[in-house]
Amino acid sequence: MEQININIKHAIDLVGREAYEAVKPEVEAAKRHLVTGDAAGNDFLGWVDLPENLDPTIVGRIQADVARLAPKSKLFVVIGIGGSYLGARMVIEALQSEFASMVRGAHPYVVYAGHTLSEDYYSQLFALLDREDYSVVVISKSGTTTEPAVAFRLVKAHLENKYGRDEAASRIIAVTDAHRGALHEIGVQEGYPMYVIPDNVGGRFSVLTPVGLLPIAMAGYDIDRLLEGARDARRICLSSVPFDDNPALVYAAIRNVLYRGGKKIELMVSALPSLRYFAEWWKQLYGESEGKQGKGLMPHSISITTDLHSMGQYVQDGERLMMETMLLVKKPASHVAVPHDERNLDGINYLDGKSLTSINDCATMGTLLAHKDGGVPVVTIEVERIDEYTLGQLIYFFEFACGVSGYTLGVNPFDQPGVEAYKKNMFHLLGKPGF
Ligand code: PA5
């Protein structure tokens, strides 16, 4: 089993080992809170035991739904917002071709709704859905979130208009609470196949439930391998190996030390464009879990080398606010090398025959050293390759480290009271009864 490798050398050099050693007892106490459930937010710790405690019939049910819907669907619409879509999108975009929308595969191409209220977005989506056969999953834990509710009303009307009510109902799956919420009620009344989001799993920690597993399987990816990766990472995160052999504890410790040392922003850095939704998922996980009571590193992201030509100047030389976490991938899925050119008019024959990955690796290492010289502490997290197994490992690793880090920071990592403020204003402006 390949493990996630974390290296904090390029961060610790800038803060000193004493500060790191000093925070370890607090981090160990935070881990105990997660395991024993004796701290605030303990009613949302169901994810700690995923995927071990996943209902064993779920994968089979999902595979049966994929077998039923995939052959008659060119597109699969995933309706959800925040934790109800980012995990699935992160895995799918990490694994599919960058040009998947242009190339017809054996499985439906996944498109997203419910994460925006843009009229233009829906108008363009419906122009596409007019032409292509499709099915839908609508995902909302509360079953009452406005954005996916509006999207589902629109998509349901389109689907019923296109296929008639009965066929439309057979093309819709709902993922929601077991008992409560408008979506639960609609699902029961309309007889949709339904999956339950466990009570004790919050949205941003739900990718290893049907919330993530169903769309990922519908897109044609191996959810058994994803779960295997998560299971292996869980074993290490929960084990009693020495502190420095537990990558989740190391990550939680170093980011808290850097925060206490004055860093305000954490940049997730990757050299693979396919990981841009990985950064989006991670931003929600850490931003919503830690950004409260005036505390927390603000999660942000940059892509190498693309953003070195836009954000690179600030990171190198602007206000010293940030630390970086570089997600490194050892092996690419494919091989492309620089061809020889006799005339060398572009002057890059020194790169003759080199793979793009070896050039990208030099760019990444050059960036790491330059940013460190510029006073930016850099943590590296390395996996062998990007596939279902390593994505499963990364999901569990980042979730567990997030819980530990949030408790070390002194917040409840499992609530999100700040998300309500915009909703109250919006409901008032829209004239919703009671606001
Ligand atoms: O992490 C969370 O709990 C949130 O980001 C939710 O996932 C998001 O607000 C969507 O909520 P719901 O699934 O209830 O529609």
Boltz pocket constraint, residues with backbone or C-beta under 6 A from the ligand:
constraints:
  - pocket:
      binder: B
      contacts: [[A, 81], [A, 82], [A, 83], [A, 84], [A, 139], [A, 140], [A, 141], [A, 142], [A, 143], [A, 144], [A, 145], [A, 148], [A, 202], [A, 203], [A, 204], [A, 205], [A, 288], [A, 416], [A, 419]]
      max_distance: 6.0
